[in-house]
Amino acid sequence: MMMDEDFNKLPSGLGEFFRSLGVRSIDSTFDQLRDLANRQLSLGSSGHYESHAPKRWEDSLIEGLVKTGDRVLDLGCGDGELLVRLVYRCGAEVQGIETNEDLVIRCIERGVPVCHDDLEQMLSILPDRSFDIAVMENTLQTLVHPLDALRGMLRVARIGVVSFPNFAHWSVRLTFGLGGRMPVTSSLPYTWYDTPNIHLCSINDFTDWVVADDVEVLESWVLVEGKVEKFNGDDHNKTAEQAMFVIKGKDSMPAGEDR
């Protein structure tokens, strides 16, 4: 058990943050910590998020999907930017899962409820329909078992929001086909030896899975030359750098129906 005096051993800022929440030891339950963090978030000022654009093009679209009181799970939440916005701007109850320790610390400093764990493992133990919306932003292609993760998010949430880089974009085809090298673009900024992307997916690949798994697409958008457009089919498989789909399993109830 970590008592009050041991908080001084934590990285700078973490001890003060835990004290501000009233936490005196690390044996507090997960639910208690989540409730405390949500309460801390709700006390903050939303001015920063009213006046600043979101970091990612998907975030404003996701905001439009979230209603007051919705329970939102962010799978690979990064530094918690999206979840903080959803609390301040939408009145959501949020939970993040993140593997990167530095990003977990940033979430904690912001007051974001976060679980430092592998999202694929966490999905396997979360109860059915424990969230209204599960979000997976630019994480799918980094997972060891992406289909299991997609099916898991549709089990634990009523709808899923998935975004990913489109590996069939014309620049990717050109670079690989004519240059003979793995592409490095604004959407795919990694070289072959340091990329986190281990399962490459095109928009057509994703829509093929949707049909095969009998998944319903509620909404879909793409990013084309920096502009957000509604997804319109095969042409976007060539021209879109990234895509985002809102999906629902056939056995899912409408969000909030059984609350």
C-alpha positions in Angstrom: 0.0 0.0 0.0 1.3 3.4 -0.9 0.5 5.9 2.0 0.4 9.7 1.9 4.1 10.2 2.5 5.1 7.9 -0.4 3.4 10.3 -2.9 6.6 12.3 -2.8 8.3 9.4 -4.7 6.0 9.7 -7.7 6.9 11.6 -10.9 6.4 15.4 -10.6 2.8 16.4 -10.6 1.3 12.9 -9.9 1.4 13.2 -6.1 -0.3 16.6 -6.1 -2.9 15.3 -8.5 -3.8 12.3 -6.4 -3.9 14.5 -3.2 -6.3 16.9 -5.0 -8.6 14.0 -5.6 -8.5 12.9 -2.0 -6.7 9.7 -2.8 -4.4 8.6 0.1 -3.4 5.1 -1.1 -3.2 3.1 -4.3 -5.5 0.4 -2.9 -8.5 2.6 -3.9 -10.8 0.6 -6.1 -11.0 1.2 -9.9 -14.5 2.5 -9.7 -13.6 5.0 -6.9 -10.7 6.4 -8.9 -12.8 6.7 -12.0 -15.6 8.5 -10.1 -13.1 10.8 -8.5 -11.5 11.6 -11.8 -14.8 12.3 -13.5 -15.8 14.6 -10.6 -12.5 16.4 -10.9 -13.0 16.8 -14.7 -16.5 18.2 -14.2 -15.2 20.9 -11.9 -12.8 22.4 -14.5 -13.4 25.2 -16.9 -14.3 24.3 -20.5 -12.9 27.5 -22.0 -9.8 25.9 -23.5 -11.9 23.4 -25.4 -14.5 26.0 -26.5 -11.8 28.1 -28.2 -9.3 25.5 -29.5 -9.9 23.2 -32.5 -9.4 19.5 -31.8 -6.0 17.9 -32.6 -7.5 15.3 -34.9 -10.1 15.6 -37.7 -12.1 12.8 -36.2 -12.6 14.4 -32.8 -15.3 17.0 -33.8 -17.2 14.3 -35.6 -17.1 12.1 -32.5 -18.3 15.0 -30.4 -21.4 15.1 -32.6 -22.2 11.5 -31.8 -22.0 11.8 -28.0 -25.0 12.8 -25.9 -25.0 14.0 -22.3 -24.4 11.2 -19.9 -23.1 8.8 -22.6 -20.5 6.3 -21.3 -17.5 6.5 -23.7 -14.6 4.1 -23.8 -11.4 5.2 -25.7 -9.3 2.3 -26.8 -5.8 3.7 -27.1 -6.7 7.1 -25.6 -3.2 8.6 -25.9 -2.9 11.7 -23.7 -6.6 11.9 -23.1 -7.3 14.9 -25.3 -10.5 13.5 -26.8 -11.9 12.3 -23.5 -11.4 15.7 -21.8 -13.2 17.4 -24.7 -16.1 14.9 -24.4 -16.5 15.6 -20.7 -16.3 19.4 -21.0 -18.3 19.8 -24.2 -20.7 16.8 -24.1 -21.1 15.9 -20.4 -20.0 12.3 -21.1 -18.7 9.8 -18.6 -15.4 8.6 -19.9 -12.8 5.9 -19.5 -9.5 5.4 -21.4 -7.2 2.5 -21.9 -3.6 3.2 -22.9 -0.3 1.2 -23.0 2.2 4.0 -23.2 3.3 4.9 -19.7 4.1 8.6 -20.5 0.7 9.1 -22.1 -1.0 7.4 -19.1 0.8 9.9 -16.8 -0.4 12.8 -19.0 -4.0 11.4 -18.7 -3.7 11.2 -14.9 -2.4 14.8 -14.8 -5.5 15.9 -16.7 -7.8 14.0 -14.5 -8.8 11.5 -17.2 -9.8 8.0 -15.8 -7.3 5.7 -17.5 -6.3 2.1 -17.3 -2.7 1.3 -18.0 -3.1 -2.0 -19.9 -3.3 -3.7 -23.2 -6.6 -2.8 -24.8 -7.0 -6.3 -26.4 -6.7 -7.9 -23.0 -9.0 -5.4 -21.3 -11.7 -5.9 -24.0 -11.8 -9.6 -23.2 -12.8 -8.9 -19.5 -15.1 -5.9 -19.8 -18.9 -6.7 -19.4 -21.3 -6.7 -22.3 -22.8 -3.3 -23.1 -20.9 -1.5 -20.3 -20.5 1.6 -22.5 -22.6 3.5 -25.0 -19.7 4.3 -27.4 -16.3 2.7 -27.9 -13.7 4.7 -29.8 -10.6 3.4 -31.6 -8.8 6.2 -33.3 -5.9 5.2 -35.6 -5.2 2.2 -33.4 -6.7 -0.7 -35.4 -3.6 -1.2 -37.6 -1.3 -1.5 -34.6 -3.1 -4.4 -32.9 -2.1 -8.1 -32.9 -5.7 -9.3 -33.3 -7.6 -6.5 -34.9 -10.8 -8.5 -35.7 -11.0 -9.7 -32.2 -10.7 -6.1 -31.0 -13.4 -4.9 -33.4 -15.8 -7.6 -32.3 -14.9 -6.9 -28.7 -15.7 -3.2 -28.9 -19.1 -4.0 -30.4 -19.7 -6.4 -27.5 -18.9 -3.9 -24.8 -20.5 -0.9 -26.4 -23.7 -0.2 -28.3 -21.8 1.5 -31.2 -18.2 1.6 -32.2 -16.2 4.4 -33.8 -13.1 3.3 -35.8 -10.6 5.4 -37.7 -7.6 4.2 -39.6 -5.1 5.2 -42.3 -6.0 4.0 -45.8 -3.2 1.9 -47.1 -4.7 1.9 -50.6 -4.3 5.6 -51.1 -2.9 6.5 -54.5 0.3 7.9 -53.0 0.9 4.6 -51.2 0.4 2.6 -54.4 2.7 4.9 -56.4 5.5 4.9 -53.8 5.5 1.2 -53.5 4.7 0.3 -57.1 7.1 2.6 -58.8 9.6 3.5 -56.1 9.8 0.0 -54.6 9.9 1.3 -51.1 7.5 1.4 -48.2 5.6 4.7 -48.3 6.2 7.5 -45.9 3.4 10.1 -46.0 1.7 12.6 -43.7 -0.8 9.9 -42.7 1.9 7.2 -42.6 4.9 9.0 -41.2 6.9 6.0 -40.1 9.7 4.2 -41.8 9.6 0.4 -42.2 11.8 -0.3 -39.2 10.0 1.9 -36.6 6.4 1.7 -37.7 3.8 0.5 -35.2 1.5 -0.6 -38.1 1.5 -4.3 -38.3 -1.8 -5.1 -40.0 -2.2 -2.9 -43.1 -5.8 -2.2 -44.0 -7.6 -0.4 -46.9 -11.1 1.1 -46.9 -12.2 -1.8 -49.1 -10.7 -4.3 -46.7 -12.7 -2.8 -43.9 -16.0 -2.7 -45.8 -15.4 -6.3 -46.8 -15.1 -7.2 -43.1 -18.3 -5.2 -42.3 -20.2 -7.4 -44.8 -18.6 -10.6 -43.7 -19.4 -10.0 -40.0 -22.9 -8.6 -40.7 -22.0 -5.3 -39.1 -24.1 -2.2 -39.7 -22.4 1.0 -40.8 -24.3 4.0 -39.3 -22.1 6.8 -40.6 -18.8 7.1 -42.4 -16.4 9.8 -43.4 -13.0 10.1 -45.1 -10.2 12.6 -45.1 -9.2 13.7 -48.7 -6.4 16.3 -49.1 -7.1 17.7 -45.7 -10.9 18.0 -46.2 -13.5 15.8 -44.5 -16.0 14.2 -46.9 -18.8 11.6 -46.6 -17.6 8.2 -47.7 -19.0 7.4 -51.1 -17.6 4.1 -52.1 -14.7 2.7 -54.2 -13.3 6.1 -55.4 -12.4 7.0 -51.8 -10.4 3.8 -51.5 -8.0 5.5 -53.9 -8.2 9.2 -52.9 -8.8 9.1 -49.1 -5.8 9.3 -46.7 -7.9 8.2 -43.7 -11.4 6.9 -42.9 -13.7 6.8 -40.0 -16.7 4.5 -39.6 -19.5 4.4 -37.0 -20.5 0.8 -36.7 -23.1 -1.4 -34.8 -23.5 -5.1 -34.4 -26.8 -6.5 -35.6 -27.7 -7.6 -32.1 -26.9 -4.2 -30.5 -29.7 -2.0 -29.1 -29.8 1.7 -29.8 -27.5 3.7 -27.6 -29.1 4.5 -24.2 -32.1 2.2 -24.8 -31.7 0.1 -21.6 -30.3 2.8 -19.4 
